[in-house]
Amino acid sequence: MYLPAKPYMIFPLTPKFVDIESQLTWFCQSRAKPLPTYTWFKDGLQINSTQDVIVVNNTLQIINVNGEHAGMYQCAATNIHGTTYSSAQLSVLAFKPNFFRSSTPKTVLATINGNVTFFCNAEGAPQPEITWSKNGISLSLENVEETSRIRMLPNGNLFLRNPLDPSERSGPGIGYNVFWRLKGSNGKWSKKILKKNADFFVAFVGRNFYLEYEVKVQAFNNLGMGPNSTTHTIYSAEGMPVGVPNNVFADTYNATAMMVTWDPVPDTREVMKGRVEGYQVNYWNRDQKRPILNSVKFPGKMTEALVIGLVPNMYYWVNVQVYNTAGNGPISEIYLGSSGSEAPLSFPEEVNVHSHGPDSVLVTFRGVSMTMLEDPVVGYKICHWSIKEQFNLTQCQYLGMAHEGIIRRLERGKLYKLRVLAVSSAGDGKRSEITYFTLGGQLQIDSSLYDILATGSFLKAAPHLFVLCFTFVYIFTL
């Protein structure tokens, strides 16, 4: 069935904080019938592709971000039924390296013949280049091999690998005896001889998954054996789980999400062959000929998980797997769930603000109509805020099904913004266009022609709005 529809955003833009001189790829996605075309805007002006800013349909790419790229961006999706916008701010970060959030300790303790990692958690934009020195002399770690005793990790940390230093070998022919046995067995030690400059060994223990072993190492050279190291206790690797989650159920959460629940798998060695790391939820669209299998991991001993990013009004098959460090267990039985209907896709119109009392105004509006894709409207909200404040949905006033409401505790001489929206069980709907008002009532402002700026509690306009400012003064002095 073909249902014509204005575009609605399923993946809107989100605010970005990007390092200077980095690369940004921004993406938005909408659904509509017929399919939409996309246009990008920055600070209200349409963006055309250049050498460093590339626009391809619903994707915007900035090759080398600089301060001039900061601003408010919009992705517009358009078809014959209308245009829907998604907006977000791009902030470009540029500051010198610092250690405000994490300082490097003055002293690091390490065991003799052990390994140690020095952390360097520096912040900066662009990403700082990290160098290490010892006693004021650079360690020159840019092109060292993986097997080098001293090397810098990709995140900038310093790693010291420490088989015996040549000065401690006391002669040629260095090698190591590695001993291991099951903890508590008090039996014979298994032994492996490693020659030359080895620093690790993997022992195959067969079906003895996830058991405690005692391990020790002894160095030797051509002159004889050295002392044994301290005995350490380690676990053998985990095996693949055999447990299966039972009673899988998927319940509609909202238009784009399902709540999936299940009975947990016993966290025992016999069932898990280790320990529960978490659960993986797999889901796919029932009605697609070649559905894409989506998987989301949820760490921890969970019994439920919220799956988001679904298409509204769709059925999804769901199954669940438990996992540990070895991998995923068997797949559970499948369950058919569904996403919910849309939140209201249209916004209230004919919004008007009238003077009401010494500190209040009366707001009236025309309600919204619904389509088969939407949940029934259960009420309306009116949201107002001072022009120098940020919009806050939690401070909106709920009206029920009334098409008018009173806003109280307003201040004289202040300019306010107002938006109205419908509410359903699927969530908050689209907001009306911004309406400007004061205690005296509604102001007719065409924001495409000029900007209104808030300074303290009075109005200020751009220089070319000199006549408009006089108009406001006239209104306020009536």
Residue, then its C-alpha position, 0 to 999 in steps of 0.5 A: m500500500y502506498l501512503p504519501a507522506k512528508p519526510y520525517m527524520i529517523f536519524p537526525l543530526t546531533p551536535k558535534f565537537v570536532d578537533i581542528e584539522s580533523q575530518l568530519t562526516w555528517f549523516c542524516q536520514s529520513r523516510a518519505k513517500p515519494l523518496p526525498t531529496y536532501t539539501w544542506f545549510k550552514d547558518g541559514l545559507q545553502i551549502n554547495s560542494t567545494q574542495d574541502v566541503i563535499v555534499v553528496n545527497n544526505t551526507l556532508q563531509i568536511i576534509n580539513v576542519n577549521g574554525e570557519h566551519a563552526g556554526m549551525y548546520q541543517c539537513a533538509a529532506t524534501n518531497i512534494h508533500g513538504t520539507t523537514y529540517s534537522s539542525a545541530q551545532l558544529s563546534v571546532l575545538a582548538f586548545k594546547p595539550n594539558f593534563f587537567r583530567s589525568s595527571t601522570p604519577k611521580t612514582v611508578l612501582a614495578t616488579i623486577n623482571g616484570n612489565v610496566t606501562f606508563f600512562c600519558n593521558a594528554e588532551g588537546a585539539p588537534q590530537p597531541e603528538i606524544t614523545w617520551s624521554k628518560n633522564g632528559i634524553s629522548l627515547s626515539l620510539e617512533n619506528v620501533e618493532e613490536t618485539s622491542r623491549i621499550r615501545m610506545l603504544p598507539n594511544g601514546n602510553l609507554f610499555l616496558r617489556n622486561p625479560l632479563d636485561p643483558s646486564e642481568r644475564s650473567g653469561p651467554g645462552i640465556g633461556y627460560n623454564v616455564f612451569w605450570r600445574l592445576k592449582g590445588s593438585n600438588g602434582k608434578w609441574s609441567k615444563k616448557i624450555l624457552k630459549k633466547n629472548a622469549d617473553f611469553f608462552v602459551a600452554f594448551v590445556g585441552r578441555n580444562f577451560y576456565l580453571e586456575y593454574e599455578v605458574k612460575v618462571q626460571a631463567f638459566n644460561n650456560l653456567g646454570m639455573g637461576p632462582n624461580s620467580t614468585t608463583h602466580t595464579i592465572y585462569s585458563a581461557e574460557g570455552m564457548p558457552v552452551g547455555v541458551p536464554n529462555n522465554v524471549f519476549a519483545d514488547t513495543y516500547n515506542a515508535t522506534a524501540m522494542m524492550v526485549t526480555w529473557d530468562p538469564v543463563p546460569d553463570t556457572r562454569e559448566v553452562m558458561k565455560g567461564r563467566v557471563e560477559g553479557y547478552q547479544v540481541n539479534y533482530w531483523n525486519r520480518d517483511q524484507k525479502r533480504p533482511i539485514l541481521n542487526s546485533v547489539k551487545f549488552p554487557g553484564k548480567m542482563t535480563e532485558a535490553l532496549v533495542i532502538g533505531l527501529v523503523p516505526n510500524m514494523y515487525y521484527w524477529v528477535n533472538v538472544q545469545v549469551y556471550n563470554t570472552a570466548g564468543n557467543g553461545p547458541i541462539s535462543e528461540i525467536y520471537l516476533g515483536s514490533s515497533g510502535s506507531e509514530a509520535p505526532l508528525s504534524f505540529p499545532e498551527e494558528v498559534n496566537v498569544h494574547s495579553h491576559g493579566p499582570d504577569s500572564v498571557l493566554v495561548t491558543f492554537r489549532g490542534v493536529s490531525m492524525t494519520m494511520l502511522e501515528d498513535p492517537v494524540v493524548g494531549y498538548k504541551i506549550c513550551h516557553w523560554s526567555i530569548k536568552e535561554q535554551f529550550n528545555l522540554t522538561q519545563c513545558q506545561y501539559l494542557g491535556m486535550a485543551h487547545e488553549g493555556i495560560i502562561r504565568r509568572l512572566e516578567r515585564g520587558k522581556l521577550y519570550k519564545l513559544r512552541v506548541l506540540a502534540v503528545s501521544s503514547a509514542g512520545d512528543g510530536k513535532r514542535s510548532e514554529i517559534t512564536y515571539f511574545t511579551l506580556g503585551g501579547q504576540l509579536q509578528i517577527d519574520s526571522s528570515l529578514y533579521d536577527i533578534l538578540a538578547t542582551g540582559s533583559f532588553l531587546k537589541a537588533a542589528p544596525h539595519l533594523f533601526v526602524l524596527c527598534f523604534t516600532f518595538v519601543y512604540i509597542f511597549t509604551l502603549 
